[in-house]
Amino acid sequence: MNRETNMLNMKKYSSIKKLTVILLTVLSTHTGIAQAQQQIPSKVDVAWNRFYNFAESEQIIKDLVAAYPKLLTLESLGKSEQGRDMWLVTLNNPDTGTDTEKPAMYIDGNVHGNEIQATETVLYSIWYLTKSYGKVDQLTQLIDRTAFYFVPSINPDGRAEWFANPNTPHSARTGQRPTDNDYDGQLDEDGPDDLDGDGHITQMWKFDPNGRFRRNKLDPRIIERVPDGEQGELSRVGSEGIDNDGDGRINEDGPGGYDMNRNWGSDWQPNYIQYGAGEYPFDRPEVKAVADFILTRPNIAAGQSYHNTGGMLLRGPGANYLENLYPRSDRQMYDKLGKAGEDLLPYYNYWVIHSDLYTVHGGFVNWMAEGLGIASFTNELWTNRRIMPDPSREFTDEERMHWQDRMLFGQTFTDYTEYEHPTHGKILIGGGTKFSSRVTPPFMLEEGCHRNFAFTMFHAASMPELEFKWVGVEDLGNNLWEVTVEIENTQIIPTRLAIAAKKGIGLPDLLTLTGADVILSSQLEDRSDRTMTPMQDRPNRFLVDDGIPGESFSTFRFLVLGNAGKMISLSYTAEKARDIEIRIPLRAGERESF
């Protein structure tokens, strides 16, 4: 390399180095600003790297309501089966109107008792919104425009049971009404037993020379299926427990035994078709309490229910024969929301319940969407892909266990120990604790709460928002006037879902003209349309069955009699959007940007 080339390279290196320093300084400055912007103090200090039992979560609710009395109100929807309050927190700014006159979003969690991080996600949402009001413009504007209804725990009894007693990751899912699951005339008489006293219900394996499983040679904590043609040493027995009622089975009748997410009215099916359905729709007190409240709030335009595992944003329907019930425009709306959710929630999938997961009859979001015409999602909060070092790669069992040792320090696993079982003799007891597999590791909880909160706020911000886009008044002579109006919905969710219009759910929207005699009225294709299909009755009150589509506008025309200069009023009301109204004179001309 000659001297000139070397000098040129040195100059280039020096320039690149200076540019790098400048960029790093800029990035550091902006990072500092971003961090400073996020350090928003709350009047209630809550640690989001731990979980809270029902009593603790109840106290957080009360502390938040006491700290933000202007924005938050608290009421009990009713009592759970065991007498716990089902708390409802309403978030609304009264300076901008009552909660019932605004589009509102309903948000709940913990319908299954073991799905504990769902409650933390709801609490985080209340906490973040209240501390952000007046400090974060987007959230302040959202609170001013809309209202929120939060139910942090639909299943307080199941939550209390899961924290208080030994459980598996999957148990205490049910409500806690005693139920005869094995049809022997007794209630809850044969639940799991913590035989090794570790505070968790883990797995039992019996020694069996003809078994299909064996302990891994490299890591005996791993029990693996033996290849075909080879002899095993263990057989699966099931969850930890004994035959308490002497019927030859183990753990077949534990606490409760029904599923509150199968007890809702839309597409409900009896227990022999959908396990856990209850005796009839809404027969569980917790479900009925929620339904009674929602039915009094036709302004609820969006719904969100948090569950706990799978990394999914789920929409209905829950059964394949209902797919055609969702009109194309509604599916397009869900796609816009769901795809945005996939962007905000890494490793989540936007899925349809029946086709991508499994069949669900009588599910909550199905009732919200199909029974009430509310744009609704279920979010399954945890997915192992969030924690693994390379979510796109398949890890062997040995690699996964080794990596979990380094990251979680064995806290979610109980080593196998021998136990003399009264039925099966010598067995092994051990495996994943109740905090394994379904529950977000505490150190990742806050991120999960915030990402799901961000998606839900996007969903809330997508609730309909109306404005008068354009009004034109034309003098037809002899005090006859043509009034044409365009009404725009600036957000994604329509003022009335197509499924609601199709099934006649709720009230149609209403456009009213007062102040002059209306001869006829009609909806148009656009403002240049000269044809009119008149309303048959009361033409001053135009019923808009389909509502105003999302991110679009609709055009209407009135022919009215009145003296020049007379003031008329145009008002548009919708159950799931805020009402709008304008006053204009009968004077030829165009008016825009109201």
C-alpha positions in Angstrom: 0.0 0.0 0.0 1.5 3.4 -1.0 1.8 6.4 1.3 -1.0 8.3 -0.5 -3.4 5.4 -0.2 -2.6 5.0 3.5 -3.1 8.7 4.2 -6.4 8.6 2.4 -7.6 5.6 4.5 -6.5 7.3 7.7 -8.5 10.4 6.8 -11.6 8.2 6.0 -11.1 6.3 9.3 -10.9 9.6 11.2 -14.0 10.9 9.5 -15.9 7.7 10.2 -14.7 7.8 13.8 -15.9 11.4 14.3 -19.3 10.5 12.7 -19.6 7.5 14.9 -18.9 9.6 18.0 -21.5 12.2 16.8 -24.1 9.4 16.2 -23.5 7.8 19.5 -23.8 11.2 21.2 -27.1 11.8 19.4 -28.4 8.4 20.2 -27.3 8.6 23.8 -29.1 12.0 24.1 -32.3 10.7 22.5 -32.1 7.6 24.6 -31.8 9.7 27.7 -34.8 11.8 26.6 -36.8 8.7 25.9 -35.9 7.3 29.3 -36.7 10.6 31.0 -40.1 10.7 29.3 -40.9 7.2 30.6 -40.0 8.0 34.2 -43.6 9.1 35.1 -44.2 8.9 38.8 -47.4 7.3 40.1 -49.2 8.1 43.3 -49.3 4.4 44.0 -46.0 2.4 43.9 -46.5 -1.1 42.5 -43.7 -3.5 41.7 -44.4 -5.2 38.4 -41.8 -7.9 38.9 -44.0 -10.0 41.2 -47.5 -11.5 41.4 -50.2 -10.6 43.8 -52.8 -12.8 45.5 -56.4 -11.8 45.5 -56.2 -9.8 48.8 -53.1 -8.0 47.6 -54.5 -7.2 44.2 -57.7 -6.0 45.9 -55.6 -3.5 48.0 -53.8 -2.2 44.8 -57.2 -1.5 43.3 -58.4 0.4 46.4 -55.1 2.3 46.6 -55.4 3.4 43.0 -59.0 4.5 43.3 -58.1 6.5 46.5 -55.1 8.1 44.8 -57.0 9.2 41.6 -60.6 9.9 42.8 -61.4 12.2 39.8 -60.6 9.6 37.2 -61.5 6.3 39.0 -64.6 5.0 40.6 -65.0 1.6 42.3 -68.0 -0.7 42.6 -68.6 -4.4 43.2 -70.4 -6.1 40.4 -71.5 -8.8 42.9 -70.1 -11.6 44.9 -68.2 -14.7 43.7 -69.3 -18.2 44.7 -67.3 -17.9 47.9 -68.4 -14.4 48.7 -65.5 -12.3 47.3 -66.2 -9.0 45.7 -65.9 -8.8 41.9 -64.4 -5.3 41.6 -65.2 -3.0 38.7 -63.0 0.1 38.2 -64.4 2.7 35.9 -61.9 5.1 34.4 -63.4 8.4 33.1 -62.7 12.1 33.0 -65.9 13.7 34.1 -64.8 17.1 32.7 -65.3 15.7 29.2 -68.6 13.9 29.9 -70.0 10.9 31.7 -68.7 7.5 30.9 -71.9 6.3 29.3 -71.9 9.1 26.7 -68.5 8.1 25.3 -67.4 5.0 23.5 -66.1 2.6 26.1 -63.7 -0.3 26.3 -64.3 -3.3 28.7 -61.1 -5.0 29.9 -60.9 -8.1 32.2 -58.6 -10.9 33.2 -58.2 -14.0 35.3 -61.4 -15.7 34.2 -59.4 -18.9 34.9 -57.9 -18.9 38.4 -54.5 -20.2 37.3 -54.1 -17.5 34.7 -52.6 -15.1 37.2 -50.7 -12.6 35.1 -53.9 -11.6 33.5 -54.9 -9.7 36.7 -51.5 -7.9 36.8 -51.9 -6.9 33.2 -55.3 -5.2 34.0 -53.9 -3.6 37.1 -50.9 -2.3 35.1 -53.3 -0.8 32.6 -55.1 1.2 35.3 -51.8 2.2 36.9 -50.2 3.4 33.7 -53.3 5.3 32.4 -53.8 7.2 35.7 -50.2 8.2 36.1 -50.0 9.3 32.4 -53.0 11.6 32.5 -51.8 15.1 31.8 -48.3 13.9 31.1 -48.6 11.7 28.0 -50.5 13.4 25.2 -51.8 10.4 23.4 -53.1 8.7 26.6 -54.5 12.0 27.9 -56.5 12.5 24.7 -57.6 8.9 24.8 -58.9 9.2 28.3 -60.7 12.5 27.5 -62.4 10.9 24.5 -63.3 7.4 25.8 -64.1 5.5 29.0 -62.8 2.2 30.4 -64.3 -0.5 32.5 -61.8 -2.8 34.2 -62.5 -6.1 36.0 -59.1 -7.3 37.2 -60.3 -10.7 38.3 -63.4 -12.5 37.0 -62.5 -15.5 39.1 -61.4 -14.3 42.5 -62.0 -17.6 44.2 -59.9 -19.5 41.7 -57.1 -16.9 42.1 -57.2 -17.2 45.9 -57.1 -21.0 45.6 -54.2 -21.1 43.2 -52.0 -18.9 45.5 -53.1 -20.4 48.8 -52.8 -24.1 48.0 -50.6 -26.6 46.1 -51.5 -26.6 42.5 -50.3 -27.5 39.0 -49.8 -24.9 36.3 -53.2 -25.9 35.0 -55.3 -26.4 38.1 -57.5 -23.9 40.0 -58.6 -22.9 36.5 -62.2 -23.4 37.5 -64.6 -21.5 39.6 -64.9 -22.9 43.1 -68.5 -23.9 43.4 -68.4 -27.6 44.6 -69.1 -29.8 41.6 -69.7 -33.5 41.2 -67.2 -34.1 38.4 -67.2 -37.9 38.6 -70.9 -38.3 39.1 -70.7 -40.3 42.3 -73.0 -38.1 44.4 -70.1 -36.4 46.2 -68.6 -33.0 45.7 -64.9 -32.2 45.4 -63.9 -35.3 47.3 -60.9 -36.4 45.3 -58.6 -33.6 44.4 -54.8 -33.6 44.1 -52.5 -34.1 47.1 -49.1 -32.6 47.8 -47.4 -35.9 48.7 -43.8 -34.6 48.8 -44.8 -31.4 50.6 -43.1 -29.0 48.2 -46.1 -26.7 47.9 -46.8 -27.8 44.3 -48.7 -30.5 42.6 -46.1 -32.1 40.3 -46.1 -35.4 38.3 -46.0 -39.1 39.4 -44.2 -41.9 37.5 -44.2 -45.5 38.6 -41.4 -47.9 38.0 -42.4 -50.3 35.2 -40.1 -52.6 33.2 -42.6 -52.5 30.4 -43.0 -48.7 30.5 -42.7 -46.4 27.5 -40.5 -43.8 29.3 -37.1 -43.5 30.9 -34.9 -41.0 32.6 -32.4 -39.2 30.4 -28.8 -40.4 30.8 -27.4 -36.9 30.7 -30.0 -35.2 32.9 -32.2 -37.5 35.0 -34.6 -34.6 35.5 -35.8 -35.2 31.9 -38.2 -38.1 31.4 -38.3 -39.1 27.8 -40.2 -41.6 25.6 -38.1 -44.6 24.6 -37.7 -45.3 20.9 -39.7 -48.1 19.4 -38.2 -51.5 20.1 -36.4 -50.4 23.2 -37.4 -51.2 26.8 -38.4 -48.4 29.1 -38.5 -48.2 32.9 -41.3 -45.8 33.8 -45.0 -45.3 33.2 -46.9 -42.0 33.7 -49.4 -42.0 36.6 -50.6 -38.5 36.4 -50.6 -35.5 38.8 -49.6 -36.0 42.4 -52.3 -37.5 44.6 -54.0 -40.6 45.9 -57.4 -42.2 45.5 -59.2 -40.3 48.3 -62.7 -41.7 47.6 -61.7 -45.3 46.8 -63.1 -45.5 43.3 -59.9 -46.6 41.7 -59.1 -43.2 40.2 -56.9 -40.4 41.3 -57.7 -36.6 41.3 -60.8 -37.0 39.3 -63.0 -34.7 41.5 -61.0 -31.7 42.7 -62.2 -28.2 43.7 -64.9 -26.8 41.3 -65.0 -28.3 37.9 -66.6 -25.9 35.5 -65.2 -23.3 33.1 -66.5 -19.8 33.3 -65.3 -19.2 29.8 -67.8 -21.7 28.5 -70.8 -20.3 30.3 -71.7 -17.3 28.1 -74.9 -17.1 26.0 -73.5 -17.1 22.4 -73.3 -20.7 21.0 -73.5 -22.2 24.5 -73.6 -26.0 24.4 -74.4 -28.4 27.3 -71.7 -30.1 29.2 -71.8 -33.3 27.2 -70.7 -31.3 24.2 -68.6 -28.6 25.8 -67.0 -29.7 29.1 -67.4 -27.1 31.9 -70.4 -25.3 30.4 -72.5 -25.2 33.6 -76.1 -26.0 33.8 -77.3 -23.3 31.5 -75.9 -19.9 30.2 -75.0 -17.4 32.9 -75.8 -19.8 35.7 -72.5 -19.0 37.5 -72.7 -15.8 39.7 -69.5 -14.4 38.4 -70.6 -14.7 34.8 -74.0 -13.3 35.4 -72.6 -10.3 37.3 -70.4 -9.4 34.4 -73.2 -9.9 31.9 -75.6 -7.8 33.8 -73.2 -4.9 33.8 -72.2 -5.1 30.2 -75.8 -5.3 29.1 -76.4 -1.9 30.8 -73.6 -0.3 28.8 -74.4 -0.3 25.1 -71.7 2.3 24.7 -69.0 -0.5 25.0 -67.5 -0.7 21.6 -64.4 -2.8 22.3 -63.6 -5.7 24.6 -60.4 -7.3 25.8 -60.1 -10.4 27.9 -56.6 -11.5 29.2 -55.7 -15.2 29.5 -52.3 -16.6 30.1 -50.5 -18.8 27.7 -49.8 -19.4 24.0 -48.8 -15.9 22.7 -52.0 -15.3 20.8 -54.4 -12.6 19.9 -57.7 -14.5 19.4 -60.9 -13.5 17.7 -64.1 -15.4 17.1 -65.9 -17.4 16.1 -65.3 -20.4 18.3 -66.9 -22.9 16.0 -66.4 -23.5 12.3 -70.1 -23.4 11.5 -70.2 -19.7 12.6 -67.5 -18.4 10.3 -70.0 -17.0 7.9 -71.6 -15.1 10.7 -68.7 -12.6 10.5 -69.3 -10.3 7.5 -66.3 -9.4 5.3 -66.1 -5.9 6.6 -65.9 -7.1 10.2 -63.1 -9.6 9.3 -61.2 -6.8 7.7 -61.5 -4.7 10.8 -60.2 -7.5 13.0 -57.3 -8.0 10.6 -56.2 -4.4 10.9 -56.3 -4.6 14.7 -54.8 -8.1 14.9 -51.9 -7.3 12.5 -51.1 -4.2 14.6 -51.1 -6.5 17.6 -48.5 -8.8 16.0 -46.3 -5.8 15.5 -46.6 -4.7 19.1 -46.3 -8.2 20.6 -43.2 -10.2 19.4 -43.8 -13.9 18.9 -47.6 -13.5 19.2 -49.9 -14.9 16.5 -53.2 -13.2 15.5 -55.5 -16.2 15.2 -59.1 -17.3 14.8 -60.3 -19.4 17.7 -61.9 -22.3 16.0 -59.6 -22.7 13.0 -56.2 -21.9 14.6 -56.7 -23.1 18.2 -59.7 -25.3 19.1 -63.5 -25.2 19.2 -65.0 -23.1 22.0 -68.7 -22.9 22.7 -70.1 -20.3 25.0 -66.8 -18.3 25.2 -66.7 -14.7 26.5 -65.3 -12.9 23.5 -67.7 -14.8 21.3 -70.6 -13.5 23.3 -69.2 -10.0 23.1 -68.7 -10.1 19.3 -71.6 -12.4 18.2 -74.1 -11.5 20.9 -73.5 -7.8 21.4 -71.6 -6.6 18.3 -68.5 -5.5 20.3 -65.1 -5.8 18.6 -63.4 -8.2 21.0 -60.1 -10.1 21.5 -58.6 -12.6 23.9 -54.9 -12.2 24.5 -53.0 -15.3 25.7 -50.2 -13.5 27.5 -47.2 -15.9 27.9 -45.2 -17.7 25.3 -41.9 -19.6 25.8 -40.6 -17.9 22.6 -40.3 -14.7 24.6 -37.7 -16.2 26.9 -35.7 -18.6 24.7 -32.4 -17.2 23.2 -33.4 -18.1 19.6 -37.2 -18.5 19.2 -36.8 -19.8 15.7 -34.7 -22.7 16.7 -35.7 -26.1 18.2 -33.9 -26.9 21.4 -33.3 -30.4 22.7 -34.7 -31.2 26.1 -31.1 -31.3 27.5 -30.4 -27.8 26.0 -33.6 -26.4 27.3 -33.1 -27.7 30.8 -29.5 -26.5 30.8 -30.5 -23.1 29.7 -33.3 -22.9 32.3 -30.8 -23.7 35.0 -28.7 -20.7 34.0 -31.6 -18.3 33.6 -34.1 -19.4 36.2 -31.8 -21.3 38.7 -34.1 -24.3 39.0 -36.9 -22.3 40.7 -39.7 -23.7 38.5 -38.7 -27.4 38.9 -38.8 -29.9 41.7 -36.3 -32.7 41.5 -37.7 -36.2 41.4 -37.8 -38.1 44.7 -39.0 -41.6 45.5 -42.3 -42.0 47.4 -44.1 -45.1 48.6 -47.6 -44.7 47.0 -50.5 -46.6 48.6 -51.7 -47.8 45.2 -48.7 -47.8 42.9 -45.9 -48.7 45.3 -42.6 -47.0 44.8 -43.0 -44.0 42.5 -41.1 -40.9 41.5 -42.6 -37.5 42.3 -41.3 -34.2 40.7 -41.3 -32.0 37.7 -42.5 -28.5 36.9 -44.0 -26.4 39.7 -47.2 -24.4 39.4 -45.1 -21.5 38.2 -43.7 -23.4 35.3 -44.9 -23.5 31.7 -47.9 -21.1 31.8 -46.8 -18.2 34.1 -44.6 -15.3 32.9 -41.2 -15.3 34.8 -41.5 -12.4 37.2 -38.5 -10.6 35.7 -40.3 -10.4 32.4 -43.7 -9.5 33.8 -43.6 -5.7 33.3 -42.6 -5.9 29.7 -45.4 -8.3 29.0 -47.9 -6.1 30.8 -46.8 -3.1 28.9 -46.8 -4.6 25.4 -50.3 -6.0 25.9 -51.4 -2.7 27.4 -50.0 -0.9 24.3 -52.0 -3.2 22.0 -55.2 -2.7 24.1 -54.7 1.0 24.0 -54.4 0.8 20.2 -57.6 -1.2 20.2 -59.3 1.4 22.4 -58.0 4.3 20.2 -59.6 2.5 17.3 -63.1 2.9 18.7 -65.3 5.0 16.5 -64.9 8.8 16.4 -67.3 10.9 14.4 -67.2 14.3 12.8 -69.1 16.3 10.2 -66.8 16.1 7.2 -68.8 18.3 4.8 -72.2 20.0 4.5 -73.6 21.5 1.4 -76.8 23.6 1.2 -78.5 24.3 -2.2 -81.4 26.7 -2.8 -84.0 24.9 -5.0 -86.4 27.9 -5.0 -89.7 28.5 -3.2 -88.1 28.0 0.2 -87.1 24.4 -0.7 -83.6 23.5 0.2 -81.3 20.5 -0.4 -79.1 19.7 2.5 -76.3 17.2 1.9 -74.0 16.0 4.7 -71.0 13.7 4.9 -70.3 12.1 8.3 -66.9 10.6 8.8 -65.6 8.0 11.2 -61.9 8.6 11.6 -61.1 5.3 13.4 -60.9 1.6 12.5 -64.0 0.3 14.3 -67.4 1.1 12.7 -70.1 2.7 14.7 -72.1 -0.5 14.2 -70.4 -3.8 13.4 -71.8 -5.5 10.3 -72.7 -8.5 12.5 -74.8 -6.3 14.7 -76.6 -4.8 11.6 -77.1 -8.4 10.2 -78.5 -9.8 13.4 -80.4 -6.6 14.6 -78.2 -6.3 17.7 -78.7 -3.0 19.5 -80.1 0.2 18.0 -79.2 1.6 14.6 -77.5 4.9 14.4 -79.8 8.0 13.9 -79.3 11.1 11.9 -81.8 13.9 12.8 -82.5 17.2 11.2 -84.6 19.7 13.2 -85.5 23.4 12.7 -87.3 23.0 9.4 -89.9 20.7 7.8 -88.2 17.7 6.2 -89.9 16.5 3.0 -87.8 13.5 2.4 -84.4 12.1 3.3 -82.1 9.4 1.8 -78.6 7.9 2.1 -76.4 8.5 -1.1 -73.5 6.8 -2.7 -71.6 10.1 -2.6 -72.4 13.8 -2.7 -72.7 13.8 -6.5 -75.4 11.1 -6.4 -78.7 12.6 -7.7 -81.0 9.7 -6.9 -82.8 9.4 -3.6 -84.4 6.4 -1.9 -86.6 8.2 0.6 -87.3 7.1 4.2 -91.0 6.0 4.5 -91.7 7.5 7.9 -90.5 10.6 9.8 -87.9 11.6 7.2 -86.3 14.1 9.7 -85.1 11.0 11.6 -83.0 8.8 9.3 -82.1 5.4 10.7 -78.7 4.3 9.7 -78.7 0.5 10.1 -75.2 -0.1 8.9 -73.6 2.8 10.9 -70.6 4.7 9.6 -67.8 2.3 8.5 -64.4 2.5 10.0 -61.9 5.0 8.4 -64.6 6.1 6.0 -67.7 8.4 5.6 -71.3 8.2 4.6 -73.4 10.7 2.7 -77.0 11.7 3.4 -79.4 14.2 1.9 -82.5 16.0 3.2 -85.0 18.1 1.2 -86.4 20.7 3.6 -88.9 23.6 3.6 -87.9 26.8 5.4 -87.2 30.5 5.1 -83.8 31.6 4.0 -81.4 32.1 7.0 -83.4 29.8 9.2 -81.1 27.8 11.6 -81.3 24.1 11.4 -79.6 21.4 13.5 -78.0 18.2 12.3 -77.3 15.6 15.0 -75.9 12.1 14.7 -76.2 9.6 17.5 -74.7 6.1 17.8 -74.6 3.7 20.7 -70.9 3.1 20.3 -69.7 6.6 19.4 -70.0 10.0 20.9 -72.9 12.0 19.6 -72.2 15.0 17.3 -74.3 18.0 16.4 -74.0 21.2 14.3 -76.2 24.2 13.6 -76.2 25.9 10.2 -78.4 28.4 8.4 -80.4 27.6 5.3 -78.1 29.5 3.0 -76.6 28.2 -0.2 -73.0 27.2 0.1 -70.5 24.5 1.3 -69.0 24.1 4.8 -66.1 21.8 5.6 -63.9 20.9 8.5 -66.3 21.2 11.4 
